Structures are given as structure tokens and as C-alpha cells.
Amino acid sequence: MSMNNTQSQVYDVVIIGAGIAGVSQARHLLLNIPNIKIALVDPRPEERTEKDLKVGESTVEISTLFFGKELGLYEYMVENHPPKFGLNYHWAKEPEKTEAIDDYYHVWSIKQPPLASTLMNRAKFERDVLKMNKQMGASFYNGRVVDVDLASGDALNTVKVKLDEGYLELKAKHVVDAAGRKFIIGHKTDNIVFGSENLHGLSNGSAWVRVKSVDRTIFHSGYDPLGGTCSHYYATNHMMGHGHWVWIIPTDTQTMELSIGVAHHHQVIPAQSLNTKEKFYAFLEANHNLVYQLLKSGEDIDFHYLPRLAHKSKTLFSQDNWYVVGDAAAIFDPFYSLGMVMMTFQMESVTEIIRAKLADEPDVEKKRTVYNAFNLGYIESSNHLLREHDKQLGHASIMSWRIYLENMWWFGMIVPMYVGKWHLDLKFLRKFGKQSRGVVRKLMVHVYEQFNELIEKDANIGLMYVHRGGQLPFGYYITQEFDSYLQNTKYEPQRCNVFAYMKNIYFFVALWYLKFLWKGFGISGLLSPKNLYHVFNLLKASGESALDELIFKFKTKGVPASSIIADLTEEFKSYQYQPELQPWTEKVTEQSLQSNSKNAAKSPELVTLDV
Ligand SMILES: Cc1cc2nc3c(=O)[nH]c(=O)nc-3n(C[C@H](O)[C@H](O)[C@H](O)COP(=O)(O)OP(=O)(O)OC[C@H]3O[C@@H](n4cnc5c(N)ncnc54)[C@H](O)[C@@H]3O)c2cc1C
């Protein structure tokens, strides 16, 4: 192609960026929409090197289900990426003594969680899934998008790509910006939002390194026979401290590669004190000496510093058929690994909008509007989960209560909602949005303030152990099932009884809150009308969900948990036991005669051996 001759190609979808969001979105579209024509553009070559290492190496239930179940990559993940046994949290007993793991209080994951999750080597994942996309028919352009021309409505959009040998124009109705923090569409449409005043006070940065060949026994010997039935090392380990937390994520089981980084709040730790490798190492040496020793046991690969971590978008799925996903859409802090969860919800919504649009379905614009609102709401909640972190991260007691509560919402509402595909159900989403804003958000704002109050009073209200039972009445524990959705594979849309979960979780959160009030504020806390208002709100939401549960049960009466199992049961009706075997010995005799005669021609000794 000559420099002056700009060629033009037309696709159904052009995806800018072949990072994890880009390659995953492409695969999801290819799997769900037969014959869809997709182009992916990325300046990085297909083969990725150590220069391409990225953060975002820890997945949780929803993102793992997306990669395994929705993208069909279970085997690939097992063969290529480390396993993960939950999230562990550690707080130093004394800030000045952090040399050994016993210098910390721990909240260890105690067993394999019911839904497994994985850690991942990002460069490997992106390279491999890009190849799979190409095999499935996607086109890959190894170039840089230099401009987008976004047309209004259903007119074709244009993506201008600079290749080594010239320029290329890609045209498509649908353009997905998955180019991470380059904000290609974000800048073009003034869609991106920064600044702590717009982000629930969040002002954070992050430094990280990759090392290999570490001696993992420095972190933990692996011997803890009474502590649990899973690995402590293969997990996301969080070393918590004042105004920061440090992650330890193994990204390879063979080369002993580790990702170690800190997310820090500028209010407590300014950027200038962490923005070089030397400062980061010195910070760890002084504040998490154990992690420092672990780092020093290996060989360095890279160092990065990101002074401004958080941002969000105003629109995610535009009526002009452009979409932002992954880091291009929003990211706040790696705590709880929600980056790829937000991404999962976004990508499934995008696929459904594009599918409905290509099929000319009448409700497509309604879907776009509601999915856009739901995804913005989910982003907002993920942002809100970091509120007041600067003050609370280092307080082991308060933070353990906070982690427990936030996990109640996760396992009791978000995970079943996702598995049941309720995040794509318009009617459900409208109601869910209202309840989240009216009940959950209000409670959380109030509780975070109460946490601050207790921190100011130097309170110790005990350690809540998120992975254990026995802390709330009625035998409740975080991963308790209130519907047999996992046991009975209720994986088709809207089969999982999410309302049973919501009924229970609102109720148990009310119990959590009462216990918290009692421990933190005594009888006056329990009797304060301001607090009782939230208890009442929770119980009311629980009651409403109980009604929804009844309606759901009535509507789905006679509907099987899984149509695959229903079909199997049906087909099995004609099963008849047939005690017979198909003949095989004759074939073998024939074959061995043939091979014997071949061998005889080549080498007589071998034949003798064979016999
Ligand atoms: C410190 C940190 C830790 C994190 N940890 C986690 C975690 O543990 N778990 C989690 O779920 N999330 C985590 N996240 C969030 C994580 O960043 C995202 O989940 C994920 O990396 C987003 O991937 P992406 O594909 O959107 O962006 P990227 O991985 O940045 O990919 C963008 C792609 O676009 C390409 N590109 C750039 N410019 C152009 C252009 N002009 N034209 C074409 N292509 C272009 C790039 O080459 C790149 O390949 C973390 C984030 C940070 C900052």
C-alpha cells in the first residue's frame, strides 16, 4: 500500500485496542453472533514480550466465570495461568515490625471457594486470545488508531489507522474503544471524568514491579495444617496499611513470577514519595519488610508508576453506536479486583446491543439505554466502595467489618444476579437500580461515616473474619446458597432465583448492622432513629424481595432448572440396556499382520522383538 493511497475496509465492528478488553470483547461477539465481521487494531505486535506486561492479574468470581464459562476458556486458563484461592488480608500487629508473616494479623481464605477464580499472566492471555480470534475469522491490524470520525445515528463510523507502511481507514457501524487509558473516544467526545470531587473523594496512585524466580517460602512456608485446606500463596494477598494496600499476585507457577504493587491515597502518601523504583523499594523495606525480602529474593523485570489511577465515563454505550469498555470506560483502584468485573458487565451488554441491532430487534434502543444506566450504576458502586479508604484501610478492626459487609453484597446479590443473567433483563434492572440507590447506597454512606467515627475514637470492635461462618446468627456465612442455582446449574437467563438471595441478604445485612451498632455504639447506637431508619429500610427491601420471590416461583412453576437436564431426562426415556460389545479382535489381527509384514521388510530384528 502506498502512503498516499488510503484504503478503506468495512466491518460490523471495529475494536480499538487488543488488550484484555479488546480481545475478550471480540471473542464474545464471535461466539454469540454467527458470521460477524470484526477488526481489531493494536500497535503492539501479536507476539508479546516482557515489555507488554500489564497489571490486572487477579480475577474474582464474575470475571473468572466470564473467561471460563462465557468465553469457553476453562482448559486454557488451567493450562496457562495460576490458580487462585480467594483474597487474603493482613494487617501488621506493630507498624515497625513487619519482617515475618507472623508479624501480621491474618484473614486467610480457608478453603477453595465454591466458584473458583484464577490469577493470570496478562501478556500471555492477550497474545493467545488474539490468536484464537484470528482463527475464528477476526482481522487484526498491527497499527495505531490516530483518529476516529464518529457519525451520528446509524451512519458508518470511521477509524483511521496508522500502519508501518501507511494509513488505513476502517469503517463500521459499531466502534468499541478498548484502548485503555488512551481515551481515544473519551477525549474526542469529552466523555471522560477525572478529579476526586467527581469520584467520591478518591485520589489515588499506584506503583508496581514484576519480579521472577522469587523464593515464595519467604512469604509463607506453605505449612499450616490447621489453618485451611488451600494454598496461602496462590491468592491475592493484601498487605494493608495506613492510606495504602499492597498486592502480592503470583502470575506464573513455573518461573515464580510475581506482581507486587501498592495502591496509595494521595491524602496520606503523596506521589513524590513513591514514584521511583528506589522509593517504592524503600517504602516496602520500611513498612512491609516481608514483601521487600520476597522481592529481593528474585530478579526484577519492570517498574511502573501511575500517579492518577481513577477515572470514569459519562456514557458507555452511545446511540451513535460507539462503546467504551475496560480501562477506557472506568477504573478506580484494584481493591477487590473489580476492574475486570466492570468490564464483564460492559462486554456482555455490548454484545447484546450489537446482536439485537444486527438482528433489527425492536427493543434494541431500550436495551442500550437501560444497559447504559445499569453499567454506569455499577461503575458508581465500584467507585463508592473506595470511599474513605484513605482513612480506613490501615485499621484492622474497622476494615475487617467493612470487608465482611461488602462481601455480603457481592456473594448475596451481585454474583447470583450475574450468573442468572439478570444484568441483561430490562425489568429487573429498573427495579434493581432503584433499590441499590435507595437502600444500599444510603446505608453504605452512613456506615462509612460511622466507621470514621469509630476510628477517631480509637475503637476496637473485634476482627470480622470474612471467610468464616459463626459470626452472624442462623448459621450464616458469606458464600451461603439461598437458591440451588449452582448446584442445579441454573445458568440459562433468569432461572436463578435472585430474589431469594436478595430477601436473605437484606435481612442478614440488617443483622450485621445491628451487631455492628451494638459493638460500636452500644445501646444508644441501637436505639438511634437515624440508625433504625436503615434497619427498617433493609427489612422493607427484604420483604419486597420476598414478594418478588413468590411471584418468581409462581411464574416459573414447572420450568426446569436446566433445559439441558430436562432434555436429557426426556431422551433417556427411550434408553435400553444393551449388554453387548462391538467386535474388535479381528481388526487388530489384520492390522498386526500388516504391520508385521512392513516391519519384516525393514528390519527383521524388530519383528522378533515385537513378537
Ligand atoms: C495498578 C492496577 C492494578 C489492577 N489490578 C486489577 C486486578 O487485579 N484485577 C482486575 O480485574 N483489574 C485490575 N485492574 C484494572 C485493569 O487495568 C483492567 O481490568 C484491565 O487492565 C483493562 O484492560 P484494557 O484491555 O481495558 O486496557 P489495556 O490492557 O491497557 O489495553 C489497551 C490496549 O489498547 C492498545 N492501544 C493503545 N493505544 C492504542 C491506539 N491508539 N490504537 C489502537 N490500540 C491502542 C494498547 O496497546 C493495549 O493493548 C488494575 C488496574 C491498575 C491500574
The ligand as a Gaussian input file, in Angstrom:
#p B3LYP/6-31G(d) Opt

LIG

0 1
 C       -2.487000      -0.889000      39.270000
 C       -3.668000      -1.588000      38.714000
 C       -3.965000      -2.879000      39.115000
 C       -5.080000      -3.534000      38.614000
 N       -5.383000      -4.790000      39.041000
 C       -6.510000      -5.383000      38.604000
 C       -6.856000      -6.689000      39.022000
 O       -6.138000      -7.312000      39.778000
 N       -7.995000      -7.234000      38.562000
 C       -8.800000      -6.574000      37.693000
 O       -9.838000      -7.109000      37.324000
 N       -8.476000      -5.361000      37.247000
 C       -7.368000      -4.745000      37.686000
 N       -7.043000      -3.519000      37.234000
 C       -7.851000      -2.941000      36.214000
 C       -7.219000      -3.321000      34.895000
 O       -6.381000      -2.267000      34.473000
 C       -8.215000      -3.582000      33.888000
 O       -9.102000      -4.576000      34.325000
 C       -7.590000      -4.073000      32.578000
 O       -6.220000      -3.909000      32.531000
 C       -8.168000      -3.278000      31.463000
 O       -7.723000      -3.778000      30.259000
 P       -7.972000      -2.995000      28.931000
 O       -7.900000      -4.014000      27.859000
 O       -9.154000      -2.146000      29.058000
 O       -6.756000      -1.989000      28.805000
 P       -5.236000      -2.296000      28.397000
 O       -4.803000      -3.586000      28.935000
 O       -4.461000      -1.076000      28.732000
 O       -5.270000      -2.456000      26.809000
 C       -5.370000      -1.374000      25.952000
 C       -4.836000      -1.790000      24.596000
 O       -5.050000      -0.742000      23.683000
 C       -3.898000      -0.576000      22.881000
 N       -3.846000       0.787000      22.375000
 C       -3.382000       1.895000      22.986000
 N       -3.456000       2.937000      22.153000
 C       -3.979000       2.496000      21.012000
 C       -4.281000       3.113000      19.768000
 N       -4.067000       4.404000      19.555000
 N       -4.797000       2.351000      18.776000
 C       -5.032000       1.032000      18.968000
 N       -4.752000       0.415000      20.118000
 C       -4.240000       1.135000      21.132000
 C       -2.743000      -0.898000      23.804000
 O       -1.578000      -1.262000      23.084000
 C       -3.332000      -2.044000      24.625000
 O       -3.050000      -3.295000      24.064000
 C       -5.911000      -2.866000      37.701000
 C       -5.597000      -1.569000      37.298000
 C       -4.488000      -0.946000      37.778000
 C       -4.174000       0.431000      37.300000

